[in-house]
Every structure is written in C-alpha cells, then in structure tokens.
C-alpha cells in the first residue's frame, strides 16, 4: 500500500515567569513583545493553508502571563517607560531607555527603519552619555515608539491600516501615539488564545501543554537521574526527590488548558523534551496519551546512535520515523522523537537563505525520506510493511524568527504553499497520526534514556557549581514546606505558587556556565525572590543565602568604557572629563530587599597609564560619617600569593569571599590611600603607591597601572565595597566583579 510521508510540526511556545513576587511587577517584557510578534501570526499564516495540520504547545506559564497583559494586570518596566511622558523622566530612566530600547536584532528590526537606525547610529557613534546630554524629548519619544512598533509582526502591518500609518509616519511620535501602540499590542495579545481554540475546533491545530512552570520533570523526580547520561557528574549536596510535585505541575497545567480550550490535552511536551523512566507513570496517570522527545534520547534508549550521510539523511530512518509505545502501570503512552537536524535547519540555518531556497531544501529532504520509505528493505521484510513513516519536526516557535527577513513571514508562506502542493507529503497533528497508526514497537520503560533535547543529558540545568547551589536552595525550601503539612494548596495557595515558580527550568538555564546574557542577574534575582516569598508565606525566617546573588554577574558590555579618558582629579562633577567612561547606576542594581546605597552612580575608565574611578553620592548621603572604600584586585591569568580581605560582616558569598592580590584602602575621612599586597600565609604587606584622589561633589581616583600587576593586554578583575567603622556596608555594584582589560 502506498502512503505519503507524514510530517508533524510541533511548535513550542514558552516564556518563564517574569513577575517579581516582591516588586509585584514584570521585570522583563518578553511575553508582551513576543506575543505581538510570534504567537498569533504563526497560526494565522497556517490558517491560509487548510490542508496543513500542525501541533502547538502553549506552556501554562505563558498562558497565565498573556492573560495578565490582556486584562491589564501586567506592567513591565519597559511598558511603564513607554507610557511615561518624556518630560517627567529622570536621568536614570533616560539612560535605561537609551541602553535597553534597542534590544532587538538590529539587522531586521532596527536598521530597515530610517529614524530608528538614526538613533542607533548616534548611540553607537557618539556614546550613551552624548545621547543623554544632546537628545531632546522627541528623540526619546521616537525611540520609545519604534521599540514597540518593531516587535509587531509584519503580518499585522499588512492588514491593519493604523499600524501601517505608524510605520509610514516614522518620526515625531507623541505620548498619545505610544498609548495607542500599546492598545494595539493588547488587541493582538487578546486574539492569541481564541485563535488557537478556533483552529483546534476546526481540526487544523492540536494544542498540547507542558508542566505548569516548565520544570525539568526527571530532576524533580530525582536529581540523581542526571548521572544516567553523565555518570561522573558532580551533583548538588542535597538530593532532590519530590516526584509528587510532577503530578501537581501536570494537574495545574490541565486546569489551565481546560479553562481556555474546553477540553483536556492529549499531548504533553515535557519541558526541554526531558524524559526519564520515573516520570512516565505520572504522565499516564494524568490522562496524557503521547509525549515527545529528541532523536538523541531514542538513540541512547535503543543503543542505536544515528548517523547522517553527506546529504544529511539519517541512518536507520525506519527506527527514527515512527512512534513508540511505553507501558506504565496507569496505561500505555505513545512517544515520538523529533528529527534533530531538520528542526535545527529551521531554527538556525534557513534564516540565512532565501525563502525559495530554504523551502526547496526542506522539501527535498522530506521527499528523499519518502523515497527511503518506498525503497526501505527493512519495511518490506518487517511484519508491518504497510505502515507509513512520521517525521517529527519540533522546535521553539518564537526565538528564531527575528533572524529571518520579515520575521519569517515570507519563509512560512513559501513553505506552506509548497507543502500544500506536494502529494507525497502530508502534514498532520501527532494525535491524528497515532489515532490512525498506533505504535507497534515498544521501548521498555526502564530502558528509556534519561535526557533532554540538548546533548541527551541534563548538564544545561544541573552539575555546574552555581546550578547545584541553586538546587540545594530549592531542596532546602521544599523540605521547609514539607514540614508545614497545614500549608495545603487550598489554604495556602501562595506558597505553592512560589514553589512551582522556583522549580521552573529557566533559572537553572541562565545560572552558572553554559548560557549567558546581559540579563542573567534578573533570572538569579527572580529565582531567589520566589524562594524568599515561599519562606515568607510560611512565616519562616528567610535564609541569608537567599539575599545575595548566586554568582557574580559580569558588567554588561554596554557598561564598559567606550574610549580613553583623562579626567582632572579634583572631586568636581565634570561630564566632559568622564565622557567615554563606563557608568553603572548602583541604586538601580540593588535588590528590593536591601537598603538604598549611599553611592548612586559609579564611573570607571582608563588610559595607557592610569585606571580612573568616580563615585557619585546619593542626595541623602551624610558627610558626618564617611565610609572607607575598598578596592580589591585579582589577576585571573597570573599565579601569586592571594589573601582574603578581613572586614567584619563581610558576606561569605562570591565575589566578596574571593582571595585578592592587591587591596586599596581609601579613607574618605582623612583622604588617605593605602595599598596592600598579599604575601605568604594569607597576610598583607603595605607597599608604596602613587594614587591620587579628589573629594568634593563626588569622589575621583587616579590609580597608576604601575602600582598594580597590570601588564599591557592583561586581564584584571576588581571588586569594590564600602565599610563604616570596620563593618561591611555594601558592594559596588552589588556582588559583582568589574572586568578590566589593561591597554
């Protein structure tokens, strides 16, 4: 019997929880911005091609946040600034706008629009401080408007005259324009869930779900499962074993799904396609019928590691392109495994090709797979010769499109148009295929590999020292909750919501090694805030370890020096002297659990002979009690004696507990500077220095490179903090190293 090649596209739509449980506001805008760019247009484009059926995974944590924006309950800092009259903005707010309102892929989302590109060119050419000193209100208003406009998908620009008018206007936007742009964003957001529901009812979409806050379920069941793929992995000190939490996440996911789609989900996207034998009974018990994972997990499960030829065609396609059955005590589950390479071609490669070339390449791959099926000797000799193959293409449905021209619109329309005409290829939902062709081959449940779609292991979320420390903090908090049996989901839902949030995978993704961005500190903060809120909801004391970042976070690249400076060291505020220096708003980086810092702003810069530092004090700073400033230096590329800095109350957290080689001690009361160098036995020895200081409107310091072990081209790290009467007060910026490259 002749069959077409069945293809199941599965789009994964996910955002972590961005709402701060302490501030009560969203710290990042990505639900709103991806909501107007990536979720609705994907299914509206598909709707134009009714022959094509697909599967979409809407993660519950995304759905709940979309609701917050739709009903006006969500305000992120970017949105608040968008709706603020420019004349009422203070200096820090303007700095934030200059630095963060170009957060988009410049090639496709900034440079095509002359006014937006002009503002970016001014920032890049003249620097942030120049913009701050020279931009007028209209410049800021246009930047605020364009940032919100460029995230609106091209599809809506074509069909909405109001959006077209804004793009044609180009400049001279006012507050009223920005308010209407936000109203349009909410209109688009409000259509996302109803459109998905409509297309599911028509049969063109299958909507599936994930565990509530996107946790790595195998690690919830047992953190030791990480050693299946990496036997010598260093695990957290406290073994995390709360399999019962899996049921809670799945139950919550089903409730949210049923509220919006008036049915129960059949399919489950395990977070990061992470699976293990331990989670299968819970998934089956909750009534799910199928789940998906990656080809690497299948290869490890069967001991059949897939290889590809020079054309990218997989070895043993009959093994990869079929569903499997998993037996559990609560019934059987079907599982499909994605073609890793085809998924990555869409996610990472086709954006650099023309829509026609990318479409031709993908269709050629699919037709070649169908030809393999037709000529496959294994199929002819098997006991099931008349079974078709299912190719599963599964990937993030939001993160790749900004790298495509027109946000992928032309590619998807070209691809869907071609697939609609291909008689040998049929796009189906996963459930449609399984209903017609139930799995016949089985994977013994105990044989299912414990791994994810990233390298078939869990090293992205556990094993690194910082990630392990986070798991320890989570395990401690989970045990404290277990010690309060009276705190049920019925009478204390708040504490459980914070637990679920802290169990999400995204915090562990950004902590430690592996992934990094200029916003790592936000994910660190949100993770700790949810655990803090958990303790508070139980009336338990918050552990001190939750008040400090889990790791020092690098100063973002937009806070590095732009050019050499040569300031006059006199303690006078002179913007020209420090133009080209790096600037860090200290007060803005401090967590809401902490008191305000007496230092409002920190500047640092350099030339061939000196390192320069300036501190701007807060308006409430009292000159009656002057602090001591400590500059602690270490040299990651050099070997020598290092010592700890002995200050009372110094938190035992990195980087304050590092060992340092040099220590500048600046007494503001006497305006004296001493320099110590570490010697044998963790001791310090005073050495000569030629540093200069000026203290008046601000504090300015000039530190010669010759006083330090600063070889040209070497790397130095600086940690700064204040003490009063020998007692630690605050680090500047908070618990962070300042990376310095010696010229």
C-alpha positions in Angstrom: 0.0 0.0 0.0 1.3 3.5 -0.9 1.4 6.2 1.8 2.6 9.8 1.7 5.3 10.8 4.2 3.5 12.1 7.3 5.1 15.2 8.9 4.3 16.5 12.3 5.4 20.1 13.0 5.3 20.8 16.7 5.9 24.5 17.7 6.9 25.1 21.3 5.8 28.4 22.7 7.2 29.3 26.1 8.2 32.2 28.4 9.4 31.9 32.0 7.7 33.8 34.8 8.9 37.4 34.7 6.8 38.8 37.6 8.7 39.7 40.7 6.9 38.4 43.8 8.5 41.2 45.8 8.0 44.2 43.5 4.8 42.9 42.0 5.8 43.9 38.5 7.2 42.2 35.5 10.9 42.7 35.3 11.2 41.8 31.6 8.9 42.5 28.6 9.3 39.3 26.5 5.8 37.9 27.0 4.3 41.1 25.6 6.8 41.6 22.8 7.0 38.0 21.6 3.2 38.0 22.0 2.8 40.6 19.3 5.5 39.1 17.1 5.4 35.4 17.2 2.4 33.5 18.5 -0.7 34.8 16.6 0.9 35.3 13.2 2.2 31.7 13.2 -1.3 30.2 13.3 -2.9 32.9 11.2 -0.4 32.1 8.4 -1.1 28.4 8.8 -4.9 29.1 8.6 -4.4 30.2 5.0 -3.4 26.6 4.1 -6.2 24.4 5.5 -4.7 21.2 4.1 -1.8 21.5 6.5 -2.3 20.4 10.1 0.1 21.2 12.9 0.7 20.9 16.7 1.3 23.9 19.0 2.5 23.6 22.6 1.3 26.6 24.8 3.2 26.4 28.1 0.8 27.2 31.0 3.2 29.8 32.4 3.0 31.7 29.1 -0.8 31.5 29.1 -1.1 32.9 32.6 1.2 35.8 31.7 -0.7 36.6 28.4 -3.8 36.8 30.5 -2.2 39.3 32.8 -1.4 41.6 29.9 -4.7 41.1 28.2 -6.6 42.2 31.3 -4.3 45.0 32.2 -2.7 43.2 35.3 0.8 43.2 33.9 3.2 46.1 33.7 6.8 45.7 32.8 9.5 48.4 33.3 9.7 48.9 29.5 6.0 49.4 29.2 5.9 51.8 32.1 8.6 53.9 30.4 6.7 53.7 27.1 3.7 55.3 28.7 5.6 57.9 30.7 5.7 61.5 29.4 9.3 62.1 28.5 9.4 65.4 30.3 8.8 63.5 33.6 11.6 61.1 33.1 14.6 61.4 35.4 18.2 60.9 34.3 18.3 57.2 35.1 15.1 56.5 33.2 16.5 58.2 30.1 19.7 56.2 30.5 17.7 53.0 30.6 15.8 53.9 27.5 19.0 54.7 25.6 20.6 51.4 26.6 17.7 48.9 26.5 15.3 50.2 23.8 17.5 48.8 21.1 17.1 45.3 22.5 16.2 43.6 19.2 18.0 42.0 16.2 19.4 45.2 14.6 19.7 43.9 11.1 16.0 43.1 10.7 14.3 45.1 13.5 16.2 48.4 13.6 18.3 49.1 10.5 15.4 48.9 8.0 13.6 51.9 9.6 15.5 55.2 9.0 14.5 57.0 12.2 15.2 54.0 14.4 18.5 53.4 12.6 19.5 57.1 13.0 19.0 56.9 16.8 21.1 53.7 17.0 23.8 55.2 14.9 24.0 58.2 17.2 24.3 55.9 20.2 27.0 53.8 18.6 29.0 56.7 17.2 28.8 59.2 20.0 28.1 57.1 23.0 25.4 56.8 25.6 26.4 60.0 27.5 26.4 62.1 24.4 22.8 60.9 23.7 21.9 61.7 27.3 23.3 65.3 27.0 22.1 66.0 23.5 18.8 64.2 22.8 15.6 66.2 23.0 12.2 64.9 24.1 11.2 64.0 20.5 14.3 61.7 20.2 13.3 59.8 23.3 9.6 59.6 22.2 10.6 58.3 18.8 12.8 55.6 20.4 10.1 54.5 22.7 7.6 54.3 19.9 9.9 52.4 17.5 10.9 49.8 20.1 7.3 48.9 20.5 6.5 49.1 16.8 9.3 46.9 15.5 8.2 44.0 17.6 4.8 44.0 15.9 4.8 41.2 13.3 4.8 42.2 9.6 1.6 40.3 9.1 -0.3 42.8 11.1 1.4 45.7 9.4 -0.1 44.5 6.1 -3.7 44.1 7.3 -4.0 46.9 9.9 -4.2 50.5 8.5 -3.4 52.0 11.9 -0.2 50.1 12.2 0.6 50.9 8.5 0.1 54.6 9.4 2.6 54.5 12.2 5.3 52.9 10.1 4.7 55.5 7.4 4.8 58.3 9.9 8.3 57.3 11.0 9.0 60.1 13.5 7.6 62.8 15.7 5.6 60.3 17.8 4.0 61.7 20.9 2.6 60.1 24.1 -0.8 59.6 22.5 0.8 57.6 19.7 2.6 55.4 22.2 -0.6 54.8 24.2 -2.4 53.7 21.0 0.5 51.5 20.1 0.2 49.7 23.4 -3.6 49.4 23.0 -2.9 47.8 19.6 -0.5 45.4 21.3 -3.2 44.4 23.8 -5.6 43.8 20.9 -3.2 41.4 19.3 -2.5 39.6 22.5 -6.2 39.2 23.1 -6.6 37.2 19.9 -3.9 34.6 20.6 -5.8 32.1 22.7 -9.1 32.4 20.9 -7.5 31.9 17.5 -5.7 28.7 18.8 -9.0 27.5 20.2 -10.8 28.2 17.0 -8.3 26.3 14.9 -8.2 23.3 17.3 -12.0 23.0 16.9 -11.7 23.1 13.1 -9.2 20.3 13.3 -6.3 22.2 11.8 -4.4 22.5 15.1 -3.7 20.3 18.0 -2.9 22.2 21.2 -0.8 20.5 23.8 0.7 21.6 27.1 3.7 21.3 29.4 4.1 21.0 33.1 2.9 24.2 34.7 6.1 26.4 35.1 8.3 24.3 32.7 10.3 22.3 35.3 12.7 19.5 34.3 10.5 16.7 35.5 13.2 14.0 35.7 15.2 16.2 38.0 12.1 16.8 40.2 11.6 13.1 40.4 15.3 12.5 41.3 18.2 14.8 40.7 20.4 11.7 40.6 18.9 10.9 37.2 21.4 13.4 35.7 24.1 10.7 36.2 22.4 8.3 33.7 23.9 10.3 30.8 26.9 11.7 32.7 27.9 9.1 35.3 30.7 11.2 36.9 28.6 14.4 37.2 29.0 16.5 40.4 25.6 16.6 41.9 24.1 19.1 44.4 24.8 18.4 48.1 21.1 17.7 48.8 19.4 15.1 46.6 16.2 16.5 45.2 13.5 13.8 45.2 9.9 15.2 45.0 8.2 13.1 42.4 4.9 14.2 43.9 5.5 17.7 42.5 5.3 16.3 39.0 1.6 15.5 39.5 1.0 18.9 40.9 2.5 20.6 37.8 0.6 18.4 35.4 -2.6 18.8 37.3 -2.2 22.6 37.2 -1.4 22.5 33.5 -4.5 20.6 32.8 -6.7 23.0 34.7 -5.3 26.0 32.8 -5.7 24.1 29.5 -9.3 23.2 30.2 -10.2 26.7 31.3 -9.1 28.1 27.9 -9.8 25.3 25.4 -12.8 23.5 27.0 -11.2 20.1 26.7 -8.3 18.0 28.1 -4.9 17.9 26.3 -3.9 14.7 24.7 -0.2 15.5 24.2 2.5 16.6 26.5 5.7 18.5 25.7 8.0 17.6 28.6 10.0 20.7 29.4 13.1 20.8 27.2 11.9 17.4 25.9 13.4 15.9 29.1 12.3 12.4 29.9 13.2 9.5 32.2 11.5 6.3 33.3 10.4 7.8 36.6 8.1 10.4 35.1 6.1 8.1 32.9 3.6 6.8 35.4 2.7 10.3 36.5 2.2 11.4 32.8 0.0 8.4 32.1 -1.9 8.8 35.4 -2.9 12.3 34.4 -4.5 11.0 31.2 -2.0 12.1 28.6 -1.8 9.9 25.6 1.5 10.9 24.0 4.7 12.9 24.5 7.7 13.9 22.5 11.5 13.9 22.9 14.6 14.1 20.8 16.3 11.6 18.4 19.3 11.5 20.7 17.2 10.2 23.5 15.8 7.5 21.2 19.4 6.6 20.1 20.5 6.1 23.7 17.4 4.2 24.6 17.9 1.7 21.8 21.6 1.7 21.6 21.3 2.9 18.0 23.2 6.1 17.5 22.0 7.8 14.4 24.5 8.9 11.7 23.9 11.0 8.6 25.4 10.8 5.2 26.8 13.7 3.2 23.3 14.7 2.2 22.1 14.8 5.8 19.9 11.7 5.6 19.7 9.7 8.7 20.9 6.1 9.0 18.2 3.7 10.1 15.3 6.0 9.2 12.8 3.3 10.0 13.8 3.5 13.6 13.5 7.3 14.0 10.4 7.9 11.9 7.8 6.1 13.9 6.1 6.4 17.3 6.8 4.0 20.1 4.8 2.6 23.0 5.7 3.0 26.6 4.0 0.7 29.1 3.2 2.1 32.6 1.0 0.9 35.5 -1.5 3.5 34.5 -1.7 2.6 30.8 0.3 3.0 27.7 1.9 6.2 26.4 2.9 6.9 22.8 6.2 8.8 22.3 7.5 10.5 19.1 11.1 11.6 18.6 12.0 14.7 16.6 14.4 14.8 13.7 17.1 16.9 15.3 18.7 18.1 12.1 15.6 19.1 10.3 14.4 21.0 13.4 17.7 22.8 13.7 17.7 23.8 10.0 14.5 25.8 10.6 15.8 27.1 13.9 19.3 28.1 12.9 20.1 27.8 9.2 17.2 28.7 6.9 17.2 32.3 8.1 20.3 33.0 6.0 18.7 31.6 2.8 16.0 33.0 0.5 12.5 31.6 1.3 12.5 29.7 -2.0 15.9 28.1 -1.4 15.1 27.2 2.2 11.7 25.7 1.1 13.3 23.8 -1.7 15.9 22.4 0.7 13.4 21.2 3.3 11.1 19.7 0.8 14.0 17.9 -0.9 14.9 16.4 2.4 11.3 15.3 3.1 10.9 13.8 -0.4 14.2 12.0 0.0 12.9 10.5 3.2 9.8 9.4 1.5 11.9 7.7 -1.2 13.8 5.9 1.5 10.5 4.6 2.9 9.4 3.4 -0.6 12.7 1.5 -1.0 13.4 0.5 2.5 14.2 -3.2 2.7 13.6 -3.2 6.5 10.0 -2.2 5.8 9.5 -4.9 3.2 10.8 -7.6 5.5 9.1 -6.4 8.6 5.8 -7.8 10.0 4.3 -4.3 9.4 5.2 -3.5 5.8 2.2 -1.2 5.2 2.9 1.4 7.8 3.9 4.9 6.8 6.7 7.0 8.5 6.1 10.0 10.6 8.8 12.8 10.6 8.5 15.0 13.7 9.9 18.5 13.3 9.8 20.2 16.7 11.4 23.5 17.8 10.9 26.7 19.6 8.2 28.7 17.9 9.4 32.2 18.9 13.1 32.5 19.1 14.3 32.1 15.6 12.1 34.4 13.6 13.7 37.7 14.3 16.8 36.4 12.4 14.6 35.8 9.3 13.7 38.6 7.0 10.1 39.8 7.7 10.1 37.7 10.9 9.9 34.5 8.9 6.6 35.5 7.1 7.9 35.0 3.6 9.6 31.7 4.5 6.5 30.2 6.2 4.2 31.3 3.3 6.5 29.9 0.7 7.0 26.7 2.7 3.3 26.2 3.4 2.4 27.0 -0.2 4.8 24.3 -1.5 3.8 21.7 1.1 0.2 22.2 0.2 1.0 21.1 -3.4 3.2 18.1 -2.5 1.2 14.9 -3.0 3.9 12.8 -1.3 3.9 14.8 1.9 1.1 15.2 4.3 1.2 17.4 7.4 -0.7 16.0 10.4 -1.1 16.5 14.1 0.6 13.9 16.3 -2.7 12.7 17.6 -4.1 12.3 14.0 -1.2 10.0 13.1 -1.3 8.0 16.3 -5.1 7.5 16.0 -4.7 6.1 12.5 -1.4 4.3 13.1 -1.0 3.4 16.7 2.6 2.5 17.7 3.5 -1.2 17.3 7.1 -1.1 18.6 7.8 -0.7 22.3 10.5 0.8 24.4 10.7 -1.0 27.8 10.0 1.9 30.2 13.2 1.1 32.3 15.1 1.4 29.0 14.0 4.9 28.2 17.1 7.1 28.4 17.1 10.0 30.9 18.0 13.1 28.9 16.8 16.2 27.1 16.9 17.6 23.6 20.3 19.3 24.4 23.1 16.7 24.1 20.7 14.0 25.5 21.6 15.0 29.1 20.7 17.5 31.8 24.0 19.4 32.1 22.3 22.6 31.0 20.4 22.6 34.3 22.5 20.8 36.8 26.1 19.8 37.5 27.7 23.2 37.4 28.6 24.5 40.9 26.3 27.5 40.7 23.4 25.4 39.3 24.0 22.9 42.1 23.9 25.6 44.7 20.5 26.7 43.3 19.2 23.1 43.6 20.4 23.0 47.2 18.5 26.2 48.0 15.4 24.8 46.3 15.7 21.5 48.1 16.0 23.3 51.5 12.9 25.3 50.8 11.0 22.3 49.6 11.8 20.5 52.8 10.7 23.5 54.9 7.3 23.4 53.0 7.0 19.7 53.7 7.5 20.5 57.4 4.3 22.5 57.2 1.5 19.9 56.4 -1.1 22.6 57.3 0.1 24.7 54.3 -2.1 22.9 51.7 -2.8 24.2 48.2 -6.3 25.0 49.4 -5.5 27.1 52.4 -2.1 28.5 51.4 -2.0 28.6 47.6 0.6 31.4 47.6 3.3 29.2 49.0 2.7 26.6 46.4 2.8 29.1 43.6 6.2 30.2 44.7 7.4 26.7 44.9 6.2 25.9 41.4 7.8 29.1 40.0 11.2 28.2 41.7 11.1 24.7 40.2 11.0 26.2 36.6 13.8 25.3 34.3 14.8 28.8 33.1 16.6 29.9 36.3 19.0 27.0 36.0 19.5 27.6 32.3 21.0 31.0 32.9 22.9 30.3 36.1 26.5 29.2 36.0 28.2 28.0 32.9 26.6 27.3 29.5 24.4 30.3 28.7 24.8 34.0 29.5 23.2 37.3 28.7 23.2 40.8 30.0 20.1 39.9 32.0 21.5 36.9 33.9 21.2 38.8 37.2 17.4 39.2 36.6 16.9 35.4 36.5 19.2 35.0 39.5 17.0 37.6 41.3 13.7 36.1 40.3 14.7 32.6 41.4 15.8 33.8 44.9 12.7 36.1 45.2 10.4 33.2 44.7 12.2 31.2 47.4 12.1 34.2 49.7 8.4 34.6 49.1 7.9 30.9 49.9 9.6 31.3 53.3 7.6 34.5 54.0 4.3 32.7 53.2 5.2 30.1 55.8 6.2 32.7 58.4 9.7 31.2 58.3 12.9 33.2 58.6 14.4 33.9 55.2 17.9 32.3 54.9 20.7 34.8 54.5 21.9 32.9 51.4 18.8 34.0 49.5 19.7 37.7 49.9 22.8 37.5 47.8 23.3 36.6 44.1 24.2 33.0 43.5 27.2 34.2 41.4 28.8 37.4 40.4 27.3 38.7 37.2 29.5 40.4 34.6 29.1 44.0 33.9 27.1 44.2 30.6 29.0 45.2 27.6 27.0 48.4 27.3 28.5 49.4 30.7 32.2 49.1 29.6 34.5 52.0 28.8 33.9 53.4 25.3 37.2 55.3 24.9 40.2 56.6 26.8 39.6 59.4 29.3 41.9 61.9 31.0 39.9 63.4 33.9 41.2 66.1 36.3 41.1 64.5 39.8 39.6 67.3 41.8 36.2 65.8 43.1 34.2 68.2 40.8 31.4 66.8 38.6 32.5 67.4 35.0 30.6 65.4 32.4 33.2 66.1 29.7 36.0 64.7 31.8 34.2 61.3 32.0 32.7 61.1 28.5 33.8 57.7 27.2 33.9 56.1 30.7 31.7 53.2 31.8 28.8 54.2 34.0 26.9 51.9 36.4 23.8 53.0 38.2 24.4 51.4 41.6 21.0 52.2 43.1 19.2 50.6 40.1 21.1 47.3 40.5 20.2 46.8 44.2 17.5 44.3 45.1 14.4 45.5 46.8 15.3 43.6 50.0 18.2 45.9 50.6 18.5 49.5 51.8 19.5 52.2 49.3 23.2 52.7 48.7 24.9 55.9 49.6 26.5 55.7 46.2 24.2 56.5 43.4 26.5 56.0 40.4 29.9 54.5 39.6 32.1 55.6 36.7 35.3 53.9 35.6 37.7 54.4 32.7 41.3 54.2 31.8 44.2 55.3 29.6 47.6 53.9 28.9 48.9 55.0 32.3 46.0 55.0 34.8 42.8 53.4 36.0 40.2 56.0 36.9 37.2 55.7 39.3 34.5 58.1 40.3 31.6 57.7 42.8 28.6 60.0 42.7 26.9 60.0 46.1 23.1 59.9 46.7 21.3 63.0 47.8 20.8 61.7 51.3 24.5 61.0 51.8 25.7 62.4 55.1 29.3 63.8 55.3 29.3 63.3 59.1 30.0 59.6 58.8 32.4 59.0 56.0 32.9 55.4 54.8 36.0 53.6 53.9 36.3 52.5 50.3 38.0 49.1 49.5 39.3 48.3 46.0 40.2 44.6 45.8 42.1 43.3 42.8 42.9 39.9 41.5 44.6 38.7 38.3 43.0 35.6 36.7 45.9 35.0 34.3 48.7 35.2 36.9 49.9 33.0 39.8 51.0 34.6 43.0 50.0 34.9 46.7 46.4 35.9 47.4 44.7 36.8 50.7 41.1 37.4 51.9 40.0 40.9 53.0 39.3 40.9 56.7 36.3 43.1 57.2 33.6 42.5 59.9 30.3 41.4 58.5 31.7 40.7 55.0 29.2 38.2 53.5 30.6 34.8 52.7 29.4 35.0 49.1 31.3 35.4 45.8 33.0 37.6 44.8 33.4 39.2 48.3 34.9 36.0 49.6 37.5 35.7 46.9 41.2 35.9 47.6 42.9 39.1 46.2 46.4 40.2 45.5 46.1 43.9 46.0 43.9 46.0 48.2 43.5 49.7 48.0 42.0 51.2 51.2 40.7 54.7 50.8 39.8 56.6 54.0 37.4 59.3 53.0 37.5 61.0 56.4 41.3 61.6 56.2 41.5 61.4 52.4 44.3 58.9 52.6 45.1 55.9 50.3 47.0 52.9 51.3 47.9 49.9 49.1 48.5 46.3 50.4 49.9 43.3 48.6 49.2 39.7 49.6 52.2 37.7 50.9 52.7 34.2 52.1 50.4 32.8 54.8 47.3 34.8 53.7 48.9 38.0 55.1 49.0 41.6 53.7 52.0 43.8 53.4 51.8 47.6 52.8 53.5 48.8 49.6 54.2 52.2 48.1 51.5 53.7 45.8 51.1 56.8 43.8 47.3 57.0 43.7 45.5 60.4 43.8 42.1 61.3 45.0 39.7 64.3 44.9 36.7 64.5 47.2 34.1 67.3 46.9 31.0 67.0 44.8 32.0 63.4 44.1 34.9 61.1 44.7 37.5 60.8 42.0 40.5 58.4 42.0 43.5 58.0 39.7 45.4 54.7 40.1 48.6 54.2 38.1 48.9 50.8 36.4 52.5 50.7 37.7 51.2 50.2 41.2 49.5 47.0 40.2 50.4 43.8 38.4 49.0 45.3 35.2 50.9 44.1 32.2 49.8 45.6 28.9 47.0 43.4 27.4 46.4 41.5 30.7 43.1 40.9 32.4 42.2 42.3 35.8 39.1 41.9 38.0 38.1 44.5 40.5 35.7 44.1 43.5 34.6 47.3 45.3 32.8 47.7 48.6 32.3 50.2 51.5 32.7 49.8 55.2 32.0 52.1 58.2 33.9 51.7 61.4 35.3 48.4 60.1 31.9 46.9 59.3 30.8 46.0 55.8 28.1 48.1 54.3 27.6 47.5 50.6 29.4 46.2 47.4 29.6 48.4 44.3 27.9 47.3 42.1 26.1 44.6 44.1 28.2 41.4 44.4 29.8 41.8 41.0 33.3 41.9 39.6 34.3 44.7 37.2 36.3 43.2 34.3 39.2 45.4 33.1 41.4 44.9 30.1 44.7 46.7 30.6 45.6 48.7 27.4 
